[in-house]
Amino acid sequence: MRGGTQKLRYSLSGGYLDNKGIVINSGYQRLSTRLNLDFEVNDKLRISTNTAYTRGITDKISGDNNERAVLTNALRKFPWTPVYDTTGNGNYNYNQLIAGTSNNNPIAQANEVDWTTKSNRLIQALTVNYEPIKGLNQKPSSALIY
């Protein structure tokens, strides 16, 4: 969304991303917003500010990129190995170990381990453009990244 007057202009935008991972309980979500303001105080002075905020949520899976990872354990299991034990009470099955590997049930790993990471990022920039005489600009600026 954009708008404003001759002296004050603004631009506001936002976005949302929701990527589901290829393994159950994995993925990434991001919400982002941006606001730009440009204010012309007079013919010689202009103030601009830019603000951006991003929130990210990463749902990782247990053992990303190592030998005990969910995908590695899924490849190590025999395809006929049941996910749950035979007692019928919903416990995970940890049998059918392939020699020399870990004994992790990949479904249990994906469902029981919560590796959620949340991040917030705020970027704020301020610029003052001063032109005391035509052709001579002084433009100090500052920024904050949090």
Sequence and secondary structure as in RCSB ss.txt:
>XXXX:A:sequence
MRGGTQKLRYSLSGGYLDNKGIVINSGYQRLSTRLNLDFEVNDKLRISTNTAYTRGITDKISGDNNERAVLTNAL
RKFPWTPVYDTTGNGNYNYNQLIAGTSNNNPIAQANEVDWTTKSNRLIQALTVNYEPIKGLNQKPSSALIY
>XXXX:A:secstr
 EEE SSEEEEEEEEEEEEE SSTT EEEEEEEEEEEEEE SSSEEEEEEEEEEEEEEEE TTTTSTTSHHHHHH
HS TT  SB TTSS  B      TTS    HHHHHHH  EEEEEEEEEEEEEEEEEEETTEEE  EEEEE 
